[in-house]
Amino acid sequence: PVLDTAQLARDVAGLVLAELKPQLAVTAADDAHTGAMVALVPSAEDAARLAVDGGEPADQLHATRAYLGEAASWSPEHQAALMTAMEQVAAELPPVEAEGFTLSIINPTGDSPVIALGVGGQTLAAAQDTVMAGLAPFAGSMPEQHAPHLEHISLQYTDDAGLIADLVDRSGQPVTFDRLRVAFAGVATDFPLTGEARTEAATAAALIAD
């Protein structure tokens, strides 16, 4: 019989995803989403503090690292490869501390104006570099990214700037991101940020130096 290599690749991808998912938090968004992304996710405590009545649910709050385009354009094996790469990135990154320092409306005259919390800091900038390095092998499958990268967490989709005054308590406080999320068509898989790989590499380097 002739070996169907395409089917074999799909089968292997399915096995990889099946192996990963029992270890991870996998959620589906209530609304229909067709896109794909990689994002940092705030801790449950910070997400609960930042969530707005009538806004984005706490478990959907995130700071996008990269937009991956339409989920349908990523084959199952391609998704599995990206999942593996992002799992490795999450193992390199310890929890990321950022500062929530501003509130604004992004895209105020567009189709989806949103009140967003601006976040920043050197640790967050370094984490972005690490994630994008992990995504480099997939650059040919990704759309052009917005430049410069705008660090923010979308809180509430609205064009009512008056609501910002009610949300000032969301700014001026640190935000801890403790997971890396990969989402395809509304199905999100979260990888805990452990920093274990970085620690192991540093230990190995120290032993070699000694």
LODOSE-490610 format. One record per residue: residue number from 1; residue in one letter; x, y, z of N, C-alpha, C, CB in turn. Coordinates in steps of 0.2 Angstrom, whole numbers. Glycine has a CB too. Layout:
# LODOSE-490610
<NUM,A,<X,Y,Z>,<X,Y,Z>,<X,Y,Z>,<X,Y,Z>>
...
This chain:
# LODOSE-490610
<1,P,<4,-6,0>,<0,0,0>,<4,6,0>,<-5,0,6>>
<2,V,<2,12,-3>,<5,18,-3>,<4,22,3>,<3,22,-9>>
<3,L,<10,24,6>,<9,28,13>,<7,35,12>,<16,28,16>>
<4,D,<1,36,15>,<-2,43,15>,<2,47,20>,<-10,43,16>>
<5,T,<7,51,18>,<11,55,22>,<7,61,25>,<17,58,19>>
<6,A,<2,64,21>,<-2,69,24>,<-6,67,30>,<-6,72,18>>
<7,Q,<-9,61,29>,<-13,58,34>,<-9,56,40>,<-17,52,32>>
<8,L,<-3,54,39>,<1,52,44>,<3,58,49>,<8,49,42>>
<9,A,<4,64,45>,<6,70,49>,<0,72,53>,<8,76,44>>
<10,R,<-6,72,50>,<-12,74,54>,<-13,69,60>,<-18,73,50>>
<11,D,<-11,63,59>,<-12,58,65>,<-7,60,70>,<-11,51,63>>
<12,V,<-1,61,68>,<4,63,73>,<3,70,77>,<11,64,70>>
<13,A,<0,74,73>,<-2,81,76>,<-7,80,81>,<-4,86,71>>
<14,G,<-12,75,80>,<-18,74,84>,<-15,71,91>,<-23,69,81>>
<15,L,<-10,66,90>,<-7,63,96>,<-3,68,100>,<-2,57,94>>
<16,V,<0,73,97>,<4,78,101>,<-1,82,105>,<8,82,96>>
<17,L,<-6,84,101>,<-11,89,105>,<-15,85,110>,<-17,91,100>>
<18,A,<-16,78,109>,<-19,74,114>,<-15,73,120>,<-21,67,112>>
<19,E,<-8,73,119>,<-3,72,125>,<-3,79,129>,<4,71,122>>
<20,L,<-3,85,125>,<-2,91,128>,<-9,93,132>,<-1,96,123>>
<21,K,<-15,92,130>,<-20,95,133>,<-22,93,140>,<-26,94,128>>
<22,P,<-21,87,141>,<-23,85,148>,<-19,88,153>,<-22,77,149>>
<23,Q,<-13,91,151>,<-9,95,156>,<-10,102,157>,<-1,93,154>>
<24,L,<-14,105,152>,<-15,112,152>,<-23,114,153>,<-13,114,145>>
<25,A,<-23,120,154>,<-30,123,154>,<-32,125,147>,<-30,130,159>>
<26,V,<-38,122,145>,<-41,123,138>,<-48,125,139>,<-40,116,134>>
<27,T,<-49,131,136>,<-55,134,137>,<-58,137,130>,<-55,140,142>>
<28,A,<-64,137,129>,<-67,140,123>,<-71,146,125>,<-72,134,120>>
<29,A,<-70,151,121>,<-74,158,122>,<-81,157,120>,<-71,163,117>>
<30,D,<-85,161,123>,<-93,161,122>,<-94,163,115>,<-96,165,127>>
<31,D,<-91,168,112>,<-92,171,106>,<-88,167,101>,<-91,178,105>>
<32,A,<-91,167,94>,<-88,164,89>,<-82,168,87>,<-92,162,83>>
<33,H,<-76,165,87>,<-70,168,85>,<-67,164,79>,<-64,169,91>>
<34,T,<-64,167,74>,<-61,164,69>,<-53,165,68>,<-64,166,62>>
<35,G,<-51,169,72>,<-44,171,72>,<-40,167,77>,<-42,178,73>>
<36,A,<-33,168,76>,<-28,164,81>,<-23,169,84>,<-25,159,77>>
<37,M,<-21,168,90>,<-16,172,93>,<-12,169,98>,<-20,178,96>>
<38,V,<-7,172,100>,<-3,170,106>,<-3,176,111>,<5,169,104>>
<39,A,<-4,175,117>,<-5,181,122>,<-2,179,129>,<-12,183,122>>
<40,L,<-1,184,133>,<0,183,140>,<-6,184,144>,<6,188,142>>
<41,V,<-7,180,149>,<-13,180,153>,<-12,182,160>,<-17,173,152>>
<42,P,<-16,187,162>,<-14,189,169>,<-16,184,174>,<-18,195,171>>
<43,S,<-14,184,180>,<-15,179,185>,<-23,180,187>,<-11,180,192>>
<44,A,<-26,174,190>,<-33,174,191>,<-35,180,196>,<-35,168,195>>
<45,E,<-30,182,201>,<-31,187,205>,<-32,194,202>,<-26,187,211>>
<46,D,<-27,195,197>,<-27,201,194>,<-32,202,189>,<-20,202,190>>
<47,A,<-34,196,185>,<-39,196,181>,<-46,198,184>,<-40,189,177>>
<48,A,<-47,195,190>,<-53,197,194>,<-53,204,195>,<-54,193,200>>
<49,R,<-48,207,197>,<-47,214,199>,<-48,219,193>,<-41,216,202>>
<50,L,<-46,217,187>,<-46,221,181>,<-53,220,177>,<-41,219,176>>
<51,A,<-57,215,178>,<-63,214,174>,<-68,219,176>,<-66,207,176>>
<52,V,<-72,221,171>,<-77,226,171>,<-83,223,170>,<-75,232,166>>
<53,D,<-88,226,174>,<-95,224,173>,<-97,226,166>,<-100,227,178>>
<54,G,<-100,221,162>,<-102,223,155>,<-96,222,150>,<-105,229,155>>
<55,G,<-90,221,153>,<-84,221,148>,<-82,214,147>,<-78,225,151>>
<56,E,<-75,213,145>,<-73,207,144>,<-73,202,150>,<-66,207,141>>
<57,P,<-75,196,150>,<-74,192,156>,<-67,191,158>,<-77,185,154>>
<58,A,<-67,190,165>,<-60,189,168>,<-56,184,164>,<-61,188,175>>
<59,D,<-59,178,162>,<-55,173,160>,<-53,174,152>,<-59,166,160>>
<60,Q,<-55,180,149>,<-54,181,143>,<-49,187,142>,<-60,183,139>>
<61,L,<-47,190,148>,<-42,196,148>,<-35,193,146>,<-42,199,155>>
<62,H,<-32,197,142>,<-25,195,139>,<-22,201,136>,<-26,189,134>>
<63,A,<-15,200,135>,<-11,205,132>,<-8,201,126>,<-5,208,136>>
<64,T,<-10,203,120>,<-8,199,114>,<-1,200,113>,<-12,202,108>>
<65,R,<2,194,111>,<9,194,109>,<10,194,101>,<13,188,112>>
<66,A,<6,191,98>,<6,190,91>,<-1,188,88>,<12,186,88>>
<67,Y,<-3,191,83>,<-9,189,79>,<-7,184,74>,<-13,195,76>>
<68,L,<-10,178,74>,<-8,173,69>,<-12,172,63>,<-8,166,73>>
<69,G,<-17,177,62>,<-21,176,56>,<-27,172,57>,<-17,174,50>>
<70,E,<-30,169,52>,<-36,165,53>,<-34,158,55>,<-40,165,46>>
<71,A,<-38,156,60>,<-36,149,62>,<-37,144,57>,<-41,147,68>>
<72,A,<-41,145,52>,<-43,140,47>,<-36,139,42>,<-49,141,43>>
<73,S,<-32,144,42>,<-26,143,38>,<-21,139,41>,<-24,150,36>>
<74,W,<-22,137,47>,<-16,133,51>,<-19,126,51>,<-15,136,58>>
<75,S,<-15,121,48>,<-17,114,48>,<-16,111,55>,<-13,110,43>>
<76,P,<-19,106,57>,<-18,103,63>,<-11,101,65>,<-22,96,64>>
<77,E,<-7,99,60>,<0,98,62>,<4,104,63>,<3,94,56>>
<78,H,<2,110,59>,<5,116,60>,<3,119,67>,<3,121,54>>
<79,Q,<-3,118,69>,<-5,120,76>,<-1,117,81>,<-12,119,77>>
<80,A,<0,110,80>,<3,106,85>,<11,108,86>,<3,99,83>>
<81,A,<14,110,80>,<21,112,80>,<21,119,84>,<23,113,73>>
<82,L,<16,123,83>,<17,130,86>,<15,129,94>,<11,134,83>>
<83,M,<11,124,95>,<9,123,102>,<16,120,106>,<4,117,103>>
<84,T,<19,116,103>,<26,113,106>,<31,119,107>,<29,108,101>>
<85,A,<31,123,102>,<36,129,102>,<34,134,108>,<36,133,96>>
<86,M,<28,135,109>,<25,140,114>,<26,136,121>,<18,142,113>>
<87,E,<25,130,121>,<26,126,128>,<33,127,130>,<24,119,127>>
<88,Q,<38,127,125>,<45,128,127>,<46,135,129>,<49,126,121>>
<89,V,<43,140,125>,<44,147,127>,<41,148,134>,<40,152,122>>
<90,A,<36,145,136>,<33,146,143>,<37,143,148>,<26,143,143>>
<91,A,<41,138,146>,<46,135,151>,<52,139,152>,<48,128,148>>
<92,E,<53,143,147>,<59,148,148>,<57,154,152>,<61,150,141>>
<93,L,<51,156,152>,<49,162,155>,<46,161,162>,<43,166,151>>
<94,P,<49,165,167>,<45,165,173>,<39,170,173>,<50,167,179>>
<95,P,<35,170,178>,<30,175,178>,<32,182,176>,<26,175,185>>
<96,V,<28,185,172>,<30,192,170>,<27,197,174>,<29,193,162>>
<97,E,<31,202,177>,<28,207,181>,<28,214,176>,<32,209,187>>
<98,A,<22,217,176>,<21,223,172>,<18,228,176>,<17,221,165>>
<99,E,<18,234,173>,<14,240,177>,<9,242,173>,<19,245,178>>
<100,G,<3,242,176>,<-3,245,172>,<-3,253,173>,<-10,242,175>>
<101,F,<-2,257,168>,<0,264,169>,<-5,269,166>,<7,265,167>>
<102,T,<-9,266,161>,<-14,271,158>,<-20,268,156>,<-10,274,152>>
<103,L,<-25,272,155>,<-32,270,152>,<-33,274,146>,<-37,270,157>>
<104,S,<-35,271,140>,<-37,274,134>,<-42,271,130>,<-30,276,130>>
<105,I,<-44,274,125>,<-49,271,120>,<-44,269,114>,<-55,275,118>>
<106,I,<-44,263,112>,<-40,261,106>,<-45,261,100>,<-36,254,107>>
<107,N,<-43,263,95>,<-47,263,89>,<-54,267,90>,<-49,256,86>>
<108,P,<-54,273,92>,<-60,276,94>,<-65,278,89>,<-59,283,98>>
<109,T,<-63,278,83>,<-68,280,77>,<-68,273,72>,<-65,285,73>>
<110,G,<-66,268,75>,<-66,262,70>,<-72,257,72>,<-60,258,71>>
<111,D,<-72,251,70>,<-78,247,71>,<-78,244,78>,<-77,241,66>>
<112,S,<-72,243,81>,<-72,240,88>,<-68,244,93>,<-69,233,87>>
<113,P,<-70,250,94>,<-67,254,100>,<-67,250,106>,<-70,261,100>>
<114,V,<-61,251,110>,<-61,247,116>,<-57,251,121>,<-57,241,115>>
<115,I,<-59,251,127>,<-56,254,133>,<-50,249,135>,<-60,256,139>>
<116,A,<-44,251,135>,<-39,247,136>,<-34,249,142>,<-35,245,130>>
<117,L,<-31,245,146>,<-26,246,151>,<-20,246,147>,<-27,242,157>>
<118,G,<-16,251,147>,<-9,251,145>,<-4,248,150>,<-6,258,142>>
<119,V,<0,243,148>,<4,240,152>,<12,240,149>,<3,232,154>>
<120,G,<16,240,154>,<23,241,151>,<28,239,157>,<25,248,150>>
<121,G,<35,240,155>,<40,238,159>,<45,234,155>,<38,234,165>>
<122,Q,<52,234,158>,<57,230,155>,<56,223,154>,<64,232,158>>
<123,T,<53,220,160>,<52,213,160>,<47,210,155>,<49,210,167>>
<124,L,<42,215,153>,<37,213,148>,<40,214,141>,<31,218,149>>
<125,A,<44,219,140>,<48,220,134>,<52,214,133>,<52,226,134>>
<126,A,<56,211,138>,<60,205,137>,<56,199,135>,<64,204,143>>
<127,A,<50,198,138>,<46,193,137>,<43,193,130>,<40,193,142>>
<128,Q,<42,199,127>,<40,199,120>,<45,197,116>,<38,207,119>>
<129,D,<51,199,117>,<57,197,113>,<57,189,113>,<63,200,115>>
<130,T,<56,186,119>,<57,179,119>,<52,175,115>,<57,177,127>>
<131,V,<45,178,116>,<40,175,112>,<41,175,105>,<33,178,114>>
<132,M,<43,181,103>,<44,182,95>,<49,178,93>,<45,189,94>>
<133,A,<55,177,97>,<60,172,95>,<57,165,94>,<66,172,100>>
<134,G,<53,163,98>,<50,156,98>,<45,156,92>,<46,155,104>>
<135,L,<42,162,90>,<38,162,84>,<41,162,77>,<33,167,85>>
<136,A,<48,164,77>,<52,165,71>,<51,160,66>,<59,166,73>>
<137,P,<51,153,68>,<50,148,63>,<43,148,59>,<51,141,66>>
<138,F,<39,152,62>,<32,152,59>,<30,159,56>,<27,150,65>>
<139,A,<35,163,55>,<34,170,53>,<31,170,46>,<41,173,52>>
<140,G,<33,165,42>,<30,164,35>,<22,163,35>,<33,159,31>>
<141,S,<20,160,40>,<13,159,41>,<9,164,44>,<11,152,44>>
<142,M,<12,169,47>,<9,175,51>,<8,181,47>,<13,176,57>>
<143,P,<2,185,48>,<2,191,44>,<6,196,47>,<-6,193,45>>
<144,E,<7,202,44>,<11,207,46>,<9,210,53>,<12,213,41>>
<145,Q,<13,210,58>,<11,213,64>,<11,220,65>,<16,210,70>>
<146,H,<7,223,69>,<6,230,71>,<13,232,73>,<0,232,75>>
<147,A,<15,238,71>,<22,240,73>,<21,248,74>,<27,239,68>>
<148,P,<23,251,80>,<26,247,86>,<21,243,89>,<30,251,90>>
<149,H,<24,238,93>,<19,233,97>,<16,238,103>,<23,227,100>>
<150,L,<9,238,103>,<6,242,108>,<4,237,114>,<-1,245,105>>
<151,E,<7,238,119>,<6,233,125>,<-1,236,129>,<12,233,130>>
<152,H,<-6,231,129>,<-12,233,132>,<-16,227,134>,<-16,238,128>>
<153,I,<-21,228,138>,<-26,223,140>,<-33,226,138>,<-26,220,147>>
<154,S,<-37,223,134>,<-43,226,132>,<-48,224,138>,<-46,223,125>>
<155,L,<-51,230,140>,<-56,229,146>,<-63,229,144>,<-55,234,151>>
<156,Q,<-65,233,139>,<-72,234,138>,<-73,237,131>,<-76,238,143>>
<157,Y,<-77,234,126>,<-78,237,120>,<-83,242,120>,<-79,231,115>>
<158,T,<-82,248,119>,<-86,254,119>,<-83,260,116>,<-89,255,126>>
<159,D,<-87,265,114>,<-84,271,112>,<-86,276,117>,<-87,273,105>>
<160,D,<-88,275,123>,<-90,279,128>,<-84,281,132>,<-96,277,132>>
<161,A,<-80,286,130>,<-74,288,134>,<-76,290,141>,<-71,294,131>>
<162,G,<-82,292,143>,<-84,294,149>,<-83,288,154>,<-91,296,150>>
<163,L,<-83,282,152>,<-83,276,156>,<-76,276,159>,<-85,270,153>>
<164,I,<-71,279,156>,<-64,278,158>,<-63,281,166>,<-59,282,154>>
<165,A,<-67,286,167>,<-67,289,174>,<-68,284,179>,<-71,295,175>>
<166,D,<-73,279,178>,<-75,274,182>,<-70,268,183>,<-82,271,180>>
<167,L,<-65,268,179>,<-60,263,179>,<-53,265,181>,<-60,260,172>>
<168,V,<-52,271,184>,<-45,273,185>,<-42,268,191>,<-46,280,188>>
<169,D,<-46,265,195>,<-43,260,200>,<-40,254,196>,<-48,258,205>>
<170,R,<-41,253,190>,<-37,248,186>,<-30,249,185>,<-41,246,180>>
<171,S,<-29,256,185>,<-22,258,183>,<-18,259,189>,<-22,264,178>>
<172,G,<-11,260,188>,<-7,262,194>,<-5,256,198>,<-10,267,198>>
<173,Q,<-6,250,196>,<-5,244,200>,<-1,239,195>,<-11,241,203>>
<174,P,<3,235,199>,<7,230,195>,<2,224,192>,<12,227,199>>
<175,V,<3,221,187>,<0,216,184>,<5,210,183>,<-4,218,177>>
<176,T,<3,204,185>,<7,198,184>,<4,194,179>,<8,194,191>>
<177,F,<8,192,174>,<6,187,169>,<9,181,171>,<8,190,162>>
<178,D,<5,175,171>,<8,169,174>,<6,163,169>,<5,167,180>>
<179,R,<3,165,163>,<2,160,158>,<3,163,151>,<-5,157,158>>
<180,L,<5,158,146>,<5,160,139>,<0,156,136>,<12,158,136>>
<181,R,<-4,160,132>,<-10,157,129>,<-9,157,121>,<-16,161,131>>
<182,V,<-11,151,119>,<-12,150,111>,<-19,149,110>,<-7,144,109>>
<183,A,<-22,153,106>,<-29,152,104>,<-30,151,97>,<-33,158,107>>
<184,F,<-34,146,95>,<-36,145,88>,<-44,145,88>,<-33,138,85>>
<185,A,<-47,150,84>,<-54,150,83>,<-58,149,90>,<-56,144,79>>
<186,G,<-56,153,95>,<-59,153,101>,<-57,148,106>,<-66,153,100>>
<187,V,<-54,143,104>,<-51,138,109>,<-44,139,111>,<-52,131,105>>
<188,A,<-44,141,118>,<-38,143,121>,<-34,138,125>,<-39,149,125>>
<189,T,<-28,137,124>,<-24,133,128>,<-18,137,132>,<-20,127,123>>
<190,D,<-18,136,138>,<-14,140,142>,<-8,136,145>,<-18,143,148>>
<191,F,<-2,139,144>,<4,136,147>,<7,140,152>,<10,135,141>>
<192,P,<8,137,158>,<10,141,164>,<17,143,163>,<10,136,170>>
<193,L,<19,149,165>,<26,152,164>,<29,149,170>,<26,160,164>>
<194,T,<34,145,169>,<38,142,175>,<45,144,175>,<38,134,174>>
<195,G,<48,146,170>,<55,148,170>,<60,142,171>,<57,153,175>>
<196,E,<57,136,171>,<61,130,173>,<67,129,168>,<57,124,173>>
<197,A,<66,130,161>,<71,129,156>,<76,134,157>,<68,129,149>>
<198,R,<75,140,159>,<80,145,160>,<84,144,166>,<77,152,160>>
<199,T,<81,141,171>,<85,139,177>,<89,134,176>,<80,138,183>>
<200,E,<87,129,172>,<91,123,171>,<97,125,166>,<87,118,167>>
<201,A,<96,129,162>,<101,132,157>,<107,135,161>,<99,136,152>>
<202,A,<104,140,166>,<109,144,170>,<113,139,175>,<105,149,174>>
<203,T,<109,134,177>,<113,129,182>,<118,125,178>,<108,124,185>>
<204,A,<117,123,172>,<121,120,168>,<127,124,166>,<118,117,161>>
<205,A,<126,130,164>,<131,135,162>,<136,136,168>,<128,142,160>>
<206,A,<133,137,174>,<137,138,180>,<141,132,182>,<132,139,187>>
<207,L,<139,126,181>,<143,119,182>,<149,119,177>,<138,113,181>>
<208,I,<147,121,170>,<152,121,165>,<158,126,167>,<149,123,158>>
<209,A,<156,132,170>,<160,137,172>,<165,135,177>,<157,144,173>>
<210,D,<162,131,182>,<166,129,188>,<171,123,185>,<161,126,193>>
